[in-house]
Amino acid sequence: MTAATNDPGSATRTTTEWAKLAVSHPVASPTSPTRDPATGRVTLVGAGPGDAGLLTIRGLRALEAADVIVADRLGARGVLDGLAAEGVELRAEVVDVGKLPGHHAVPQDAINALLVTLARDGKRVVRLKGGDPFIFGRGGEEVAFCRDAGVDVDVVPGITSAISVPAIAGIPLTHRGLATTFTVVTGHDQIQSLGGGRDHTVVLLMGIGTLANSAITLARGERGGDCPVAIIEDGYGPRQRVTVGTLSTIALQAARRGIRSPAVVVVGDVVTLSPYAPAALDASGTAAAGAR
Ligand SMILES: C[S@@+](CC[C@H](N)C(=O)[O-])C[C@H]1O[C@@H](n2cnc3c(N)ncnc32)[C@H](O)[C@@H]1O
């Protein structure tokens, strides 16, 4: 992926070169004479879970107005491809800073510096991020970095995968009589404990690597081993797949089925509402593991 700037060599610059360029440009003070406050600015846009239909209208308007789009891979790439497939032509150059197979993602420091460099160059920059920028997305850090550098920045919220991915499997996070609260937690770090029963829905993002440990931890409390669990892989994507089981069975099911990221894990009685849930898996506690 390449991106354009004022300089002639920019059209063929790779993401890595862009990242190096950004790092090699020390961030000047807010009064830097290179800053063009008239046009240069950064807008963080939440892309949603990857389906162009779930981008907000405000997000689309920002993309249409952008000179440069600095895009993540997860969610953001799917939206850009989906818009192109629908005939929406964006004039902006796209800088892909997401992780590609065999390549390292551009480090966060380099992304921050790139945003500031481009905005100071007078560009209208959209930072397109999967889901919502403020849910496990480091959006707050990017906003703070831009503000500290004196760059105008605003945020267009997106539809987080924490809610939209369960929805595609027919799972509401709250439901009268079944669940009155929910918690969204990262599985990136091992969860130590999480109180509540089956009426307290737990949503795990980045939870596949630590699934076995999370299931054991959650089963230890009020929820118990029979508590229903659903895993939705690649929601809205070509590999979308739903697996339903219980806290006792889910780790083995995941291993057998080769479940991979990105995936959202939902724990609680609301899972029984999914059309993917086997009839034997009910909210009364009788559970039979199943997967489709
Ligand atoms: C770094 S977090 C970013 C979350 C994002 N900011 C949001 O609001 O959805 C990435 C995690 O989100 C989840 N995720 C994002 N998009 C997904 C999708 N389309 N299908 C399944 N899981 C997804 C996965 O758990 C993935 O590991």
The ligand as a Tripos MOL2 file, in Angstrom:
@<TRIPOS>MOLECULE
LIG
   27    29     1     0     0
SMALL
NO_CHARGES

@<TRIPOS>ATOM
      1 C1         -7.7810   -4.9440   19.3120 C.3       1 LIG1
      2 S1         -9.4480   -5.4410   19.5380 S.3       1 LIG1
      3 C2        -10.2390   -4.0880   18.7570 C.3       1 LIG1
      4 C3        -11.7000   -3.9860   19.0700 C.3       1 LIG1
      5 C4        -12.4040   -2.8870   18.2950 C.3       1 LIG1
      6 N1        -11.9050   -1.5920   18.6620 N.3       1 LIG1
      7 C5        -13.9050   -2.9430   18.4760 C.2       1 LIG1
      8 O1        -14.4970   -2.0270   19.0500 O.co2     1 LIG1
      9 O2        -14.5020   -3.8990   17.9700 O.co2     1 LIG1
     10 C6         -9.5720   -6.7270   18.3390 C.3       1 LIG1
     11 C7        -10.5450   -7.8080   18.7440 C.3       1 LIG1
     12 O3        -11.8720   -7.4250   18.4210 O.3       1 LIG1
     13 C8        -12.6150   -8.5660   18.0570 C.3       1 LIG1
     14 N2        -13.1150   -8.3940   16.6820 N.ar      1 LIG1
     15 C9        -13.0350   -7.2800   15.9560 C.ar      1 LIG1
     16 N3        -13.6650   -7.4320   14.7810 N.ar      1 LIG1
     17 C10       -14.1420   -8.6920   14.7580 C.ar      1 LIG1
     18 C11       -14.8810   -9.4560   13.8160 C.ar      1 LIG1
     19 N4        -15.2680   -8.9340   12.6570 N.pl3     1 LIG1
     20 N5        -15.2170  -10.7230   14.1360 N.ar      1 LIG1
     21 C12       -14.8580  -11.2550   15.3290 C.ar      1 LIG1
     22 N6        -14.1480  -10.5850   16.2520 N.ar      1 LIG1
     23 C13       -13.8010   -9.3050   15.9750 C.ar      1 LIG1
     24 C14       -11.7050   -9.7680   18.2230 C.3       1 LIG1
     25 O4        -11.8520  -10.2560   19.5230 O.3       1 LIG1
     26 C15       -10.3580   -9.1310   18.0280 C.3       1 LIG1
     27 O5         -9.3230   -9.8970   18.5950 O.3       1 LIG1
@<TRIPOS>BOND
     1     1     2 1
     2     2     3 1
     3     2    10 1
     4     3     4 1
     5     4     5 1
     6     5     6 1
     7     5     7 1
     8     7     8 2
     9     7     9 1
    10    10    11 1
    11    11    12 1
    12    11    26 1
    13    12    13 1
    14    13    14 1
    15    13    24 1
    16    14    15 ar
    17    14    23 ar
    18    15    16 ar
    19    16    17 ar
    20    17    18 ar
    21    17    23 ar
    22    18    19 1
    23    18    20 ar
    24    20    21 ar
    25    21    22 ar
    26    22    23 ar
    27    24    25 1
    28    24    26 1
    29    26    27 1
@<TRIPOS>SUBSTRUCTURE
     1 LIG1         1 GROUP 0 **** ****
